[in-house]
Amino acid sequence: MSIWDKFKKKNEDWKVLLKQSTDYQSTYYINKKTNNRFGFHFYSTLIDEQIIQESALPPLLNEEFKTLDDIKKIVPIADVQILEDTTKIEEKLLNGYVMITMDSDKKKYAFVAAQKEIVRSLSQPEIEFSVIGPKEAFVESIGQNLNLIRKRLPIKELISQEFTVGELSKTRVAVLHIEGLTNKENVDTVKQRLENIKIDSISDSSYIVELLSDNSNSLFPQLLDTERPDRVAAILAEGKIAIIVDGSPHVLIAPTTLIEFFSAFEDYFLNWIIASFFRLVRVFAVFFSILVTPIYVAALTYHFELVPADLLGTLVTSRRAIPLPPILEALFLELTIELLREAGARLPTKVGQTIGIVGGIVIGTASVEAGLTSNVLLIFVALGALASFTTPVYKMSNTIRVLRFPFLLFAQIWGMLGIVFCFCILTAHLLRLTSLGRPFLAPIYPLRIKDMKDSVIRSPLQNMSRRPSVLRTQNPYRFNSKKAKHNKDIDE
C-alpha cells in the first residue's frame, strides 16, 4: 500500500473531502413522465457544462426511464458507465465525469463523460525548428499528440497502452509501439519500469526520463525527447518505442544511441551529401567545444613547445599584462558565458536576447581592456560556446557545457596527459552506458558496419534498407533494396 493510500485510509471521511471544494456541485431534477428524482454531481472546473445542458439533461427530463441502466439508451453520449463500486466515485469525478444518482436506485451510479478539453493550438517547433519539412509540434494534450502520430501512421498495428503514474497527479502516460515490428523485450522493459514507479507527482516527461534511465547518475540523457510528430512516426517505423506524458509537449523515444543526439531530423529532408557534411560539422563542433579551452590551458601551462613559433609570440603578447594563470583566466570566461546563458534563458525573450548580446560584448571587451583575460582566449571561449549550440537536442547541449569543466581541471593538473586521461574516463563511461539495456555507443561499439550507414554520415535512403540491428526488431528490413534499385533502373 502506498503512502497516499495509507493517508486516505487514516482519514475515515476522505470521501467527504470531495464535497468541501467550492467547485463541486450537486443539482437535482424531476423526470416529467415518471416523477423520479435524480441528481447530477460534478466538478464544474473539470466538465463541459454545455455537454450536460444539451446532451444529457433534456432526455433525462423528458423521456421515460425507471432505472439508471436505462440512461445508456436515452442519453446520446458514447461513454456512459453504470457502476456499483463506490471506490470509483472519486476517480471518475476527478477525471471529468458527471455522476448521476436516483433516489429509487441508490445501489448504482451512472457516470457520463463530459471532460472539458483545454488545449493550445498547434505551433511550430521552437527547439527543433527546421527550414525544410513539417512545421507541426506537439502540445500538452496526450489526446492531441496521439492524433498527430496516428495521422502519420494510420495502421492498426500501432498500439497505444496507457498507464497512470503519480499517486497525487495521476498523470496519464501512453506507450506506443508497432506490433509485429518492435522488440517485445524493449516494450516489456518500459512497461515494467513504468509500473514500478512510486512517486507522488509527475509534472513533465523529464521526470520519466530520470526514472526510466538505466543510469540516472549519468550526465548523458538515455532517452531522446522530441517535439516533432514526424520524427516520432519515423522512429516508431524504425522499431523503437515512444512515450507520451500528458501535460508535456515533448515525447520520449527509447532506446536511443549517442549518435542520435547529434542528428537533426532535417538531415533526412536534404541531399545525403549535404546532410552528412552537416553531421560531421556537428561532431567536430562537439569535440571543439569541449577541448578547445582545456588544450589552451594545457599548452600555456605545460606544453609551450606544442604552440607554433608564429603563434607563440601572439599568445605571449596577449598575456603579457594578465596577472591570472591560464586556468583562472579560462574559468572566469567560461563561468561568465554560463551566467549570460542562464540569464538569457530565464528572462523574457526580448530582454534575454538583449542581455546575451550586449552582455557578451560589454563584458568581453571590458575584461580584455582590464587585463583579466587575453583576447586570444576570449575568441576560443566564444567559438566553443558557439559550437555547443550546433547540437540539435537541448539536453545534450547541456551535457557538453558541463563536460568542459572536468577537462579544464585535468588539463591544469596533468596537462595534455590529463586531457587524455579524462577522455579515457569519459569513453569508459560511455562504453558501459546503456539505454533500455541496449549499448549507448552503438553502432560504434559494438561495431556494426551495416548500421554505420545512418550514424556519423547519412547514406542515400535507397541504401538504408535494414533497420538498426541493435534494436533486434522482429522485422529487420524496411524495404527490398533490390526491388527498389530495379524499379529505379526501369524508370531511367
C-alpha positions in Angstrom: 0.0 0.0 0.0 1.4 3.4 -1.0 1.9 6.3 1.5 -1.0 8.2 -0.1 -3.3 5.2 0.2 -2.4 4.9 3.9 -3.2 8.6 4.4 -6.6 8.2 2.8 -7.3 5.1 4.9 -6.4 7.0 8.1 -8.9 9.7 7.1 -12.2 8.0 7.5 -14.1 10.8 5.9 -11.9 11.2 2.8 -14.9 10.9 0.5 -16.4 14.0 2.2 -13.4 16.0 1.1 -14.8 15.9 -2.5 -17.8 18.0 -1.4 -15.7 20.5 0.5 -14.4 22.1 -2.7 -16.3 25.1 -3.9 -16.3 23.9 -7.5 -18.1 20.7 -6.5 -21.8 20.9 -7.4 -24.9 18.8 -6.8 -28.2 19.6 -8.5 -31.4 17.6 -8.5 -34.2 17.3 -11.1 -37.6 15.5 -11.6 -38.4 13.4 -14.6 -41.6 14.7 -16.1 -43.0 11.3 -17.0 -42.1 9.1 -14.0 -41.6 11.8 -11.4 -38.4 10.1 -10.4 -35.9 12.3 -8.7 -32.3 12.2 -10.0 -29.2 14.2 -9.3 -26.1 15.5 -11.1 -22.8 15.6 -9.2 -19.7 17.0 -10.8 -16.7 19.4 -10.5 -17.6 22.4 -12.6 -14.0 23.2 -13.4 -13.5 19.7 -15.0 -16.6 19.3 -17.1 -18.0 21.0 -20.1 -21.4 22.2 -18.9 -22.6 22.6 -22.5 -22.5 18.8 -22.9 -24.7 18.4 -19.9 -27.2 21.1 -20.9 -27.6 20.0 -24.5 -27.0 16.2 -24.5 -27.6 14.7 -21.1 -30.2 16.8 -19.3 -33.0 17.1 -21.9 -33.6 13.4 -22.5 -33.4 12.7 -18.7 -36.1 15.3 -18.1 -38.5 14.4 -21.0 -38.0 10.7 -21.7 -39.2 7.9 -19.5 -36.6 5.9 -17.6 -37.1 3.8 -14.4 -33.5 2.7 -13.5 -30.0 4.0 -14.1 -29.4 1.2 -16.6 -31.9 2.9 -18.9 -29.7 6.0 -19.1 -27.5 4.3 -21.7 -30.4 4.0 -24.0 -31.7 7.6 -23.9 -28.5 9.7 -23.4 -26.8 10.3 -26.8 -23.2 10.1 -25.3 -20.9 7.3 -26.1 -19.1 7.0 -22.8 -21.8 6.2 -20.2 -20.9 3.8 -17.4 -23.0 2.2 -14.7 -21.1 1.1 -11.6 -21.8 -0.2 -8.2 -18.3 0.2 -6.8 -18.2 3.2 -4.5 -14.4 3.4 -4.6 -14.6 4.5 -8.2 -16.6 7.6 -7.4 -13.5 9.8 -6.6 -11.6 8.6 -9.7 -14.5 9.2 -12.1 -15.4 12.7 -10.7 -11.8 13.9 -10.8 -11.4 12.6 -14.4 -14.2 14.8 -15.7 -17.3 12.5 -15.4 -20.7 13.6 -14.2 -22.2 11.2 -11.6 -26.0 10.7 -11.9 -27.9 9.2 -8.9 -31.5 8.2 -8.4 -33.5 8.1 -5.2 -35.1 4.9 -6.3 -31.9 3.1 -7.3 -29.3 4.0 -4.6 -27.0 1.0 -5.1 -25.9 2.1 -8.6 -24.2 5.2 -10.0 -24.2 6.4 -13.6 -21.1 8.2 -15.0 -21.4 10.3 -18.1 -18.2 11.6 -19.8 -18.2 15.4 -20.1 -14.5 16.3 -19.9 -13.5 19.9 -20.6 -10.6 19.9 -23.0 -8.4 23.0 -22.7 -5.5 22.7 -25.2 -3.4 25.3 -27.0 -3.4 25.4 -30.8 -0.6 23.7 -32.8 2.5 25.8 -33.3 5.9 25.4 -34.9 8.7 23.6 -33.1 10.8 26.0 -31.1 13.8 23.8 -30.2 13.9 21.5 -33.2 12.9 24.1 -35.8 13.7 23.2 -39.4 13.6 25.3 -42.6 12.5 22.2 -44.6 9.8 19.8 -43.6 6.6 19.8 -41.5 6.1 22.7 -39.1 3.8 21.0 -36.5 4.9 20.5 -32.9 3.4 18.5 -30.0 1.2 20.2 -27.4 0.4 19.4 -23.8 -2.7 17.2 -24.5 -2.0 13.5 -24.7 -5.0 13.0 -27.0 -3.9 15.7 -29.4 -0.4 14.2 -29.5 -1.7 10.8 -30.3 -3.8 12.3 -33.1 -0.7 13.8 -34.6 1.1 10.5 -34.6 -1.8 8.4 -35.8 -2.3 10.7 -38.8 1.3 9.8 -39.9 1.0 6.1 -39.1 -2.7 5.1 -39.9 -2.2 1.4 -39.2 -3.9 -0.9 -36.7 -0.5 -2.3 -35.7 0.3 1.0 -33.9 -0.5 0.0 -30.3 -1.0 2.6 -27.5 -1.1 1.4 -23.9 -1.9 3.8 -21.2 -0.6 3.9 -17.6 -1.3 6.2 -14.6 1.8 7.4 -12.9 1.9 9.6 -9.7 -0.1 8.9 -6.6 -1.2 12.6 -6.4 -1.0 13.8 -10.0 -2.5 10.7 -11.6 -0.6 11.5 -14.8 -1.5 9.6 -17.9 1.4 8.1 -19.7 1.0 6.3 -23.1 3.5 3.8 -24.5 3.4 3.4 -28.3 4.9 0.7 -30.4 4.2 -1.1 -33.7 3.1 -4.7 -33.0 5.0 -7.3 -35.0 7.9 -4.9 -35.5 9.2 -3.6 -32.2 11.2 -5.9 -30.0 8.9 -7.2 -27.3 11.7 -7.2 -24.7 12.1 -3.5 -25.0 8.3 -2.9 -24.7 8.1 -5.1 -21.6 11.0 -3.3 -20.0 9.3 0.1 -20.5 6.0 -1.2 -19.1 7.7 -2.8 -16.1 9.6 0.3 -15.2 6.5 2.5 -15.5 4.6 0.2 -13.3 7.4 0.2 -10.7 7.5 4.0 -10.4 6.5 5.2 -7.0 6.3 8.9 -6.8 3.7 11.5 -5.7 3.7 13.7 -8.8 4.8 13.8 -12.5 4.9 17.3 -13.9 6.7 16.7 -17.2 8.3 14.0 -19.3 11.7 14.9 -17.8 10.6 13.1 -14.7 10.1 9.9 -16.7 13.5 10.2 -18.3 15.2 10.1 -14.9 13.0 7.4 -13.6 13.3 5.1 -16.6 17.0 5.6 -17.3 19.4 2.7 -16.9 21.9 5.1 -15.1 20.2 8.1 -13.5 23.6 9.4 -12.3 25.0 9.9 -15.8 25.3 13.3 -17.4 24.1 11.8 -20.7 20.4 11.5 -21.3 19.5 7.9 -22.1 16.1 8.7 -23.6 15.7 11.1 -26.6 13.0 13.7 -26.3 11.5 15.4 -29.3 8.7 17.9 -30.1 8.3 16.8 -33.7 5.5 14.3 -34.6 7.2 13.4 -37.9 10.3 12.3 -36.0 8.3 10.1 -33.6 6.5 8.5 -36.6 9.8 7.7 -38.3 11.3 6.4 -35.0 8.3 4.1 -34.5 8.6 2.8 -38.0 12.3 2.1 -37.2 11.3 -0.3 -34.4 11.6 2.0 -31.3 9.2 3.0 -28.6 7.5 6.4 -28.0 6.4 7.5 -24.5 3.8 10.3 -24.3 3.2 12.1 -21.0 0.1 14.1 -20.5 0.9 17.7 -19.9 4.3 17.6 -21.7 4.9 18.9 -25.3 7.9 16.5 -25.6 7.6 12.9 -26.5 10.3 10.4 -25.3 12.0 7.9 -27.6 13.7 4.7 -26.4 16.1 3.0 -26.8 18.4 5.6 -28.2 22.1 6.0 -29.0 24.7 8.8 -28.6 24.8 9.4 -32.4 21.1 10.3 -32.5 21.6 13.3 -30.3 23.7 14.9 -33.0 21.4 14.0 -35.9 18.7 16.6 -36.8 15.6 15.2 -38.4 16.0 17.8 -41.1 19.0 15.7 -42.3 16.5 13.3 -44.0 15.0 16.2 -46.0 18.3 17.2 -47.5 20.6 15.6 -50.0 22.6 12.8 -48.3 25.9 14.5 -49.1 24.9 17.8 -47.6 23.3 16.0 -44.6 26.4 14.0 -44.0 28.5 17.2 -44.1 26.3 18.9 -41.5 26.6 15.9 -39.2 30.3 15.9 -39.5 30.3 19.6 -38.7 28.2 18.9 -35.5 30.5 16.1 -34.3 33.6 18.3 -34.9 31.8 21.2 -33.1 31.2 19.0 -30.0 34.9 18.0 -29.7 36.0 21.6 -30.4 33.6 23.0 -27.7 34.8 20.5 -25.1 38.5 20.5 -25.8 39.5 24.0 -27.1 39.8 25.7 -23.7 41.4 22.7 -21.9 44.0 22.5 -24.7 44.7 26.2 -24.3 45.3 25.8 -20.5 47.5 22.7 -21.0 49.6 24.3 -23.7 50.3 27.5 -21.8 50.9 25.7 -18.5 53.0 22.7 -19.6 53.5 22.4 -23.3 54.8 25.6 -24.9 56.6 23.5 -27.5 53.2 22.5 -29.0 52.5 26.1 -30.0 53.8 27.1 -33.4 56.6 29.8 -33.2 54.5 32.3 -35.2 51.5 31.9 -32.8 53.6 31.8 -29.6 54.5 35.4 -30.0 50.9 36.4 -30.3 49.9 34.4 -27.2 52.8 35.9 -25.1 51.9 39.4 -26.2 48.2 38.9 -25.4 49.0 37.5 -21.9 51.8 40.0 -21.1 49.8 42.2 -18.7 47.5 39.5 -17.3 48.1 38.6 -13.6 46.0 35.4 -13.6 47.2 32.0 -14.5 45.6 30.3 -17.6 43.3 28.1 -15.5 41.7 31.1 -13.6 41.5 33.1 -16.8 39.7 30.3 -18.6 37.3 29.6 -15.6 36.5 33.3 -15.4 35.4 33.4 -19.0 33.6 30.1 -19.0 31.6 31.0 -16.0 30.8 34.4 -17.5 29.4 32.6 -20.6 27.3 30.3 -18.4 25.9 33.2 -16.4 25.0 35.0 -19.7 23.3 31.8 -21.0 21.3 31.3 -17.8 20.3 35.0 -17.6 19.2 35.0 -21.2 17.2 31.8 -20.8 15.4 32.9 -17.6 14.5 36.4 -18.7 11.7 37.3 -21.1 12.6 36.6 -24.8 13.3 40.1 -25.9 15.1 41.1 -22.7 17.1 37.8 -22.8 18.3 38.4 -26.3 19.5 41.9 -25.4 21.2 40.7 -22.3 23.0 37.9 -24.2 24.3 40.2 -27.0 25.1 43.4 -25.0 26.4 41.5 -22.0 28.7 39.4 -24.1 30.1 42.4 -26.0 30.5 44.6 -22.9 31.9 42.1 -20.5 34.2 40.5 -23.1 35.6 43.9 -24.2 35.9 45.2 -20.6 37.7 42.0 -19.4 40.3 42.3 -22.1 40.9 46.0 -21.5 41.1 45.5 -17.8 43.8 42.8 -18.3 41.8 40.0 -16.7 41.7 37.8 -19.8 43.6 37.6 -23.1 41.8 38.4 -26.4 43.0 35.0 -27.8 41.3 33.1 -25.1 38.2 35.2 -25.5 38.0 34.2 -29.1 38.4 30.5 -28.2 35.7 30.6 -25.5 33.3 32.4 -27.8 33.9 29.8 -30.6 33.5 27.0 -28.1 30.2 28.4 -26.9 29.0 28.9 -30.4 30.0 25.3 -31.3 27.9 23.9 -28.5 24.8 25.5 -30.0 25.1 23.2 -33.0 23.8 20.2 -31.0 20.1 19.7 -32.1 19.0 18.2 -28.7 18.9 20.7 -25.9 19.6 18.2 -23.1 22.7 17.0 -24.8 24.0 20.6 -25.3 23.7 21.0 -21.5 25.9 17.9 -21.1 28.5 19.3 -23.4 28.5 22.6 -21.4 29.2 20.7 -18.1 31.9 18.4 -19.6 34.3 21.3 -20.3 34.9 21.9 -16.6 36.3 18.5 -15.6 38.5 18.6 -18.8 39.8 22.0 -17.6 40.7 20.7 -14.2 42.5 17.7 -15.6 44.4 19.9 -18.0 45.6 22.1 -15.2 46.8 19.2 -13.1 48.5 17.0 -15.8 48.4 19.0 -19.0 47.7 17.0 -22.2 48.1 13.8 -20.3 45.2 14.9 -18.0 43.1 15.6 -21.1 43.8 12.1 -22.4 43.1 10.6 -19.0 39.8 12.5 -18.7 38.8 11.4 -22.2 39.6 7.8 -21.3 37.3 8.1 -18.3 34.5 9.5 -20.4 34.9 6.8 -23.1 34.8 4.1 -20.4 31.6 5.6 -19.0 30.0 5.7 -22.5 31.1 2.1 -23.2 29.2 0.9 -20.1 26.2 3.1 -20.6 23.0 1.5 -22.0 19.5 2.6 -23.0 16.9 0.0 -22.1 19.8 -2.4 -21.9 21.0 -1.6 -25.4 24.5 -0.2 -26.0 24.5 3.6 -25.9 27.5 3.8 -28.3 26.0 1.6 -31.0 26.9 1.2 -33.8 30.4 2.2 -33.0 30.5 -0.2 -30.0 29.7 -2.9 -30.6 30.8 -2.3 -34.1 28.1 -2.8 -36.7 29.3 -1.8 -40.2 25.9 -2.1 -41.7 24.4 0.3 -39.2 27.0 2.9 -39.9 25.0 4.0 -42.9 22.9 6.2 -40.7 25.4 7.4 -38.0 28.1 9.9 -38.4 27.3 10.1 -42.1 23.9 9.5 -43.8 23.8 7.2 -46.8 21.3 7.6 -49.6 17.8 6.4 -48.5 17.7 3.6 -51.0 20.8 2.1 -49.3 19.2 2.1 -45.8 17.0 -1.0 -46.3 17.8 -2.5 -42.9 16.7 -1.3 -39.5 19.4 -0.9 -36.9 20.5 -4.4 -35.7 21.0 -3.1 -32.1 17.2 -2.9 -31.8 16.7 -6.6 -32.6 13.4 -5.8 -34.3 11.0 -8.6 -35.4 11.3 -7.4 -39.0 14.8 -6.2 -39.7 14.0 -4.9 -43.3 12.4 -1.6 -44.2 12.1 -2.5 -47.8 13.5 -4.7 -50.5 16.6 -2.8 -51.8 16.9 -5.0 -54.9 13.4 -4.2 -56.0 13.9 -0.5 -55.3 17.0 -0.4 -57.4 15.3 -2.5 -60.1 12.3 -0.1 -60.3 14.7 2.9 -60.4 16.6 1.3 -63.4 13.3 0.8 -65.2 12.3 4.4 -64.7 15.6 5.5 -66.1 
